[in-house]
């Protein structure tokens, strides 16, 4: 059986969910077409999605194209829910990028194009809404490198990317069979189709292109177990894409038993397949099943905003914490934070729409009315130097049955290393050295999210376990789990930390006569521009701008550029700033 795990991605309102609905309808999976406006689509199952007419959570549906089974993953288009898109991109064999034939390439379209390029995801383009007034498919794909319009002769386009296709083109012959699919699978070109998800025009051609040109899922069902969790349901079921091996009902994952797969409809999920696992409630988004393997670094910016949240009825504080914990399991980037001193709850955000969604979800699903505080920019702390802290069983008031010493120093991302003999590790608890290292990494990550000396999450640190000890059989995983945050806090105080703010790299394009006004305004937004370039009647200028000021710059741009300016911004990292205290 051939399998294709296919993602549908787009800028919000380009018609992504409508296309998903049309593909399912034409394949006979649903017996009538739903409507985004009417809130009756198959994949927007949340009441909030139906009411707002936007996709909030990634949805998975399956349909067939002949002998090909397609697992269709519909992702959100709104930038506030970009984390959902990131998780989906990690498990795809191919993608369809939907573009409006009227609006053309929009801001989120550019972000997605760059990401698909970086991850080398084979992609087809579907220029949607050709039935609308002002539709122009040729204009819509003109800015996209490698776009090959399938409604025109494509010999010249293929010749630019393949020697055999070039020879055929020069000889006046059609391109050799298989060239289009091979170049698409290599992510060197993007076949473009046009039509309307609403009327069904062009869908048959797109469907044929999906089957003909996108690569099938690979992997050995009998190989070592390797999979990735990319979605957690409200009932704690885990969606996993298997890359190798087979997971069966009653198999154990992290000491938990798989009790059912796909609500009991299947007995296993094999390499290349997507399955919904029940019973493994400890799994989290991004977790690896089976053998550890390299993971792709984050492809989108982390959330850069944070707000406090309080229940309107104070007696619901405990319920609120539990509800937000559940929501955090479904979306780890919500990043629930509880201040140790004030007991104030905070959540991280991509934008105000996400805040409204959290508020509605808490009210409708959990019966908790909440009030949010002011939205502030999330800063991050990095170790400024080196700090060391340790504790020995039975000494200096250590209440834990664990001996541990941690060295914390500056690094990139989070790295946890072991510098202790194997015989000092409680193997009867963690089974393997890798299991111990993975567990300590989780403990350290949790400790860093509790905040450094200034109250912000800690990142870009290397932590080395320089001493370890235990007393068998008394020492447990809980002893090490409770000891790590205490040692991390002490080591960070010794090392000191630098507070950093998130920065975006921006690119502005506009009319040449607006360059002076644009450059003159950039300092108001604390932006640091690179030298600008002028070509013909257009200018481009790039640079860095604090993430907190990016939205204000975007709002000011139309007035600076006669309404013709376009801004793109991507997360670039963190820059040290004077240390603001975290909100309490």
N, C-alpha and C positions, 0 to 999 in steps of 0.2 A: 504494500500500500504506500503510495506517495503522499507526503504531507508537506504543506506549505504554511508556515506561521507568518501571517500577513498583517501589517499594521496600516491603519488609515490615519494620516496626520494632516493637519491643515491649520491655517489661521482661523480664528473664530469666525463663524458665519460664512465660511466658504462653501459649506454644503457637505461636510464630512459625514455627519450622522445620516443625512438623507441618502448619501451614496451607499453607506452601510445597509440601510433599509432596502434600497433598490437591489443590491446584490443578493440579499437574503430572500427577497420576494421573487426575483427572477430564477433563483435556484430552487424555489418551492419550499423553503424552510418556513416561511410565514405565508398566510393565505390572503393577507391584505397589506397594503402599504400604510405604514404609520406616518404621522406628520410631526415634525419638531414643534411647529407652532401650536398644534393641538395637544401636544404632550402625549402622543400615542405610539412612540417609536419603540422598537424591540429592545434596543440596547440601553436607552436612557430609562433605567428602572427605578431610580430614586424619585420620590415625589417632588423633591426640590428640583431635580433635573427637568422633570416634566413641566413644572410651573415656570421655571426660568427660561426654558428652551435652550439650555446649554448642557454639554457633557461635563460632569464633575469627576466621575470615577471611570477608570478604564473598564471596558466591558469586553467579554469574549463570547463569540458565537461561531458556529461551525456550519459550513455548507460544502457542497461538492461541485466540482467541474469535471464531469466524466469520472475517471478513476482517481482524480486528485482530490484529497481532503484538505480544505482550507480552514485553518483556525484564524478567524478574523478578529483582530483586536482594534476596537474603536477607542480612540484616545481623546482627552479634552483638547479644545482649541484655545481656550482662554489662558493667557499667560499666568494667571494666579494659580493654575493647576498644572504647571509645566513639569512638576516632579512626577506626576502620573505618566507623562509622555516619556520621560527619561527611563522609567522602569520598563516600559514596553519596548523601547528601542533595544534594550539589552538582550531580548529573547527573540528577535525577528529574523526571518530568512529574507524578507523583502518588504517593501512598503509602497503604498500609493500616496503621493502627495497631491492633495486637492487644492486647486487654484481657481479663484473666481475669474471668469472671463470678463467680468465688468471691472472689478477693482484691481485685478492683476496681482503681482507679487507685493505682499504687504509685510509689515514689520516682522510678524511671527513666522511668515513664510521664509524670510531670509535666515532667521535663527535656525529653523528646521533644516533648511538646505545646508547650512554650514555643519550642522550636527550629523546629518546623513552622510555628508562628505567625509567628515572626520572618522566616523565609524564604518565607512565604506559599506553602507547598506544598499543593496541593489534596489533601485527605485523606478517606478513608473509615475508619470505625471498625468493627472486628469484635470483638464480645463473644464470646469463645471459652469452651469448657468448660461449656456450658449443660447438659451431661449429668451434671455432677458434683453431689454433695450440697452444698447451701448456695449454689447458683448463683442470682444475682439480677441479670439484665441491666439492669433499670431503675436499681437502686442503683449498678451499675458505671459507668454513663455520667452519672449525676446531677451529678458535679463538673465535667463538661466543657462549657465554654461553646460554644454553637453546635451541640451534638449533636442530631441529628434522628432519633429512633428510627423505623426503617422498619416496625416491627411495630405501630405505632399510627398514628392519623390524624395527618398532618403538616401539615395546613392552617394551624393556629395558629402552628407553628414557622416556616413559610415566611413567614407574614404579618408576623412580627417583623422580617424582613430585606428585604422587597420591597414596593413600593407596589401593584403589580398583584396580587400574591398577597394583600395586605391587602384590596383592594377585592373580590376574589373571595371571600375568607373572610367578609367582612361581608355579602355578598350570598348566602351559603350555597352558593356554587359551588366546584367544585374549582379548585385553583391552575392557572394557565395552563401549557400544555406548555412545557418547556424551562427553567422557573424553577429547578427543583432542580439541573439540570446547570450552569446559569449561576452560581448562587450557590456551588456546590461548586468550580467552576473558579476562582472569585474568592477562594477560601479563606475565605468568610464563614460557611459552615455545614459540618458534617461528618455526612453520612448514616451512621447506625449500623445495622449488621446483627448478628444473633445466630445462634449455632449451635455446632457442634462439629467441629473439624478431624479428630478421631478417627473419629466416626461418619458425618461427611459432612452432617449436618443444617445447613441454612442456607447451604451453599456455593453452590448454584445461584443463590440470590438475591444473594449477594455478587458472584459472577462477572458476573451481569447488571448489577449496579451499577457494577462496574469498567468495563465496556464502555460503559455509558450516561452516566456522570456525570464521569469523569475526562478531562482534556483530552489530545489527541494531541500527539505530538512535532512541533515546528515547525522550520523552517529550509530554506534554499535550497541544494540539492545543487550548484548551479552558482555559488554565491556564494563570497566569499573564505574561505579555509581557516581554520576556528576550531574547536578541540576541547579537551577537558580529560582528562588522564590521572588515573584515580581508583583504579587497582589495578595492582600489578606482581606477576606470577606468579613462582614459584620458578625457572622457566626463563627469566626476564627478559622474557617477553612482557608488553606493556603494554595494559591495557584502557583504551579511549578512548571518550568520548561526544562525537560530532560535533554541533556546533550549527549549522555552516554549511560548505558546500563538500564535497569528496569526497577521501578518501585512497585511493590505488590501490597495488597491488603494484608495486614498483620505484620508487615515489616516494621522494624523499629528504627526511628530517626531521633537521634539525641535522647535516647532512653524513653521515647514516647512511641506508642504503637499507632500505625495507620489503621484506623477503624473502617474507613470507607473511601472510595475514590469516585468523584462525580456523583455524589448523593447515592452511592451504591450501584450505579449503572455499570461500573467497570471493575475488573479485578486487578488491573495493573495500568501503569503509564510507562511507556518505553521511550528510548532515545528518539528525539525528534518530535515527541508529542507534548501536549500541554494537558495537565491534569489538575483536579481540585482535590486536595488531600484533607481528610477529616481526622481529628484525633491528635494531631501534632500541634497543640496549642502554643507550644513554646517557640515555634518558627516565627521569624520576623522578615519583613521585606528586605531583600538583598542577601539573605542567608544562603549559604551553599549547602546542598544536599550531597552527601558522599564525599569523594576526594576533593581536597582543596584545590582551587585552580585560580589562575590570574583573573582578576576582575577589572573591568574598565573603570577608569577614574570618572568622577562625576562629569557629565557633559553639559549640564546647565548650572546656572548660578544657584548657590544655596539661598534660602530665604534671608532677606536683609532687614526685615521689620519684626517687631515684637510688641505685644500688648498684654497688659494684665487683664485678668478676667475674674469676676466675682459673681456668686449667685445672688439674685435679687432677694431670695429668702436665705438668710444666713445659715439656717439649719440644714441646708442642702449642700454645704461645703464638701462634706465627704462624698456625697453622690456626684458632685461636679468633678472632683478629682478622679473618681472611678470612670466617669463617662469620658473625660478627656484622655485618660489612659487608654481606653478602648479606641478612641479616634486616632490616637498616636500609633496604635498597632496597625491601623489601616493606612496611615500616612506618617511615617517616621519623622518627616521634616516639619510636622507640627511642633515637635520638640517641646513637650510639656516640661516646665521648669518650676520647682517649688523652692522658694527662698527659705533657707534654713532658719533665719531669724524672724522675719515678718510673717512666714507661712503664706505669702502671696503667690498665687498661681499666675504663670505667664505662658503664652504660646507664641511661636514664631509664625510669620506670615509672608506670603508673596505679595499680597495686596488687600485692598479693602473689600473686594468681592469675596475673597476667601473668608474674611472675618464675618461677613454677612451669612455665608454658608454655614460656618461653625455655629453661629448664633441660632440659625433656623434648625439645624440638626439637633442641637441640644434641647431646644424647645419641643420639637415634634417627636423625636425618637426617645428622649429621656425625661421629658416633662420638667426641664430645668430652664427657667428664665435667667438670663445673665446680663451683666453690664460690663462693658469693656472700658479700660482706661485709654489714655492717649497712646497712639501708635508711635513707637520710637525706633531708631535705627539700631540694629544688633551690632555690637562690637565683638571683638574676639581678643583673647589674651594669648600671648606666646611667652614661653620661658625666656627670660633675659640672660640667664646664666645657667649654672649647674647647681642642682640641689640633690641632697641624698637624705633618705629617712629609712629607718629600720626598726623592727621589733622582734624580740626573741621570746619564745614560749617561757612563761613563768618569771619573766624579768620586767622591772620598771612598770609594773601595773598593766602589762599586756593581758587583756582578758580572753584573748583568742588562742585556740590550740593551733597556732600557725606561726612559723618564723619566716620573715620576709624582709628583704631590703631592696629598695627601689632607687635607681639613679635617674633623674629627670634632667634633660638638656634640650637645647633647641634642635629642631629637625624640620622635615617637610611632611605634612600630613601627620598621621599617627603611626608610629612604628614601635612595636614591643619586641625586645630581644631578650634571650636567655643567656646568662653567663654563669650557670650553676651546673654542677655534676648531675647526671641523670638520677643517681641514687638518692639525691636530696629532694626529688620531686615525688609527691604522693601518688604513685602510679595506680594504686588500688582505688583511688578516687577518680583520676582523670584518664586512666587507661593508656594514653600515649603522651609523648612529649608534646606533639602537635596539639593534642586536646588540652593540655595544661596551658600552652601558649595562647590558644584561642580563648580559653576562659579568662586568663589574665588580661588579654586585650579587651574583652567585654567589660571586665571590672574597671579597667583604666578609663575606657571610653565613658562609662557611666559616671565615674568620678570627675572627669573633665567637664561633663555637662552640668555638674553641680556648681561650677563656677570657680574661678581663681581668686586671688586676693582682692581684685576689684569687682568681683561679682559676675563677670562674663565667662562664657564657655571658653575652654582652653583648646588650642589646636597647634599644629606644627611643632610637635614635640616627639622626642625619642625617649622611651622609657626602657631601662635595662634592669632585669631582675638579677641582682648581684649576690643575693643570699636567699636560701630557701631551706625550710626544715619542717618536720611534722612529727607527730607521735601516733603511731598506728595502734589500734584502729580508731583513736579518739578524734584525730583531725578530720574535718569535713570540708567540703567545698564552701560551705557557709562561712567557715572561719577565714578562709582566704578572701572571700567576697567582701566580708565586713572589714577586714584589715586594710585592703588596698586603698579605699578612699581616705582613710586616716593618714596613711603614709604619703599619698599623693598631695594632700593638703599641706603637710609639713614640708615636703620636698619643694613644693611651689613657693612657699613662704621663704625658704632659704635661697632659691634660685632667683626670686623676683620675676615679675612679668611685665611685658610691654603691651599696652592696649592698642588695638589696630581697628581701623574702620574699613568697611567694604568699599572697593573702588570698581567702577565700570570703565571699560574702554569704549569710547564713542566714535562714531563716524557720522559727519553731517555733510549732506549734499544739498546744494541750493544754487540759485541764480548768481552769476558772478558779481552783479551790482549790489548784492546783499552781503558780500564777504566782509567788508569793513564793519558793518553793523554787528554781524555775528561775532567776529573776533573781539570787538569792543565789549560785547555783552558777556562773553565766557567767564571773565573773572568774577562776575556777580554770583556765579554758580560754583566757585572754587575749582573751575575746570582748568586743566593744564594742557594747552593745545600743542600739537606738533606743527611744523611748517605746513601751510596750506598749499594746495595745487589748484591751478585754474586751467581748464581745457575748454576752449570755445566760450560758450556762454554759461558754463557751469563751474562751480568750485566744489572742492572736497577738502575737509579738514578733519583730522582725527585727534585723539588725545585721551586724557584720563579725567574723570569727574567722579566725585563721591556718589555712591549709590543713592544716598539720601537726597541728593540734589538733581538726580537725573530726570525725575518726573517734572520738576519745575522747569528745567531746561527744555524739555520736550513741549511743555505748554507755551513757553515763550517763543519757540522757534517760528511758528506761523507769522507772528507779528514782525519778526526780524527779517523774514525772507519772502514777504508778499504772499504768504500762504503756500510757497513752493518748496520749502525746505523739508528734508527727510532725515530723521535721526535713527541710527541703529546703536544699540548699547549692549555689550556683553560683559559678564562678570570677569574681572581681571585679577582679583586677589585682595589682599589687605595691606593697608599702609599705617604705620605707627602715627598716633595722634596723642595729644594730652589726654590723660586718663579720666574719662567720664565714668561716674559710678553707674552700675547697673540699676535699673528702676527697682524700687522696693515696694 
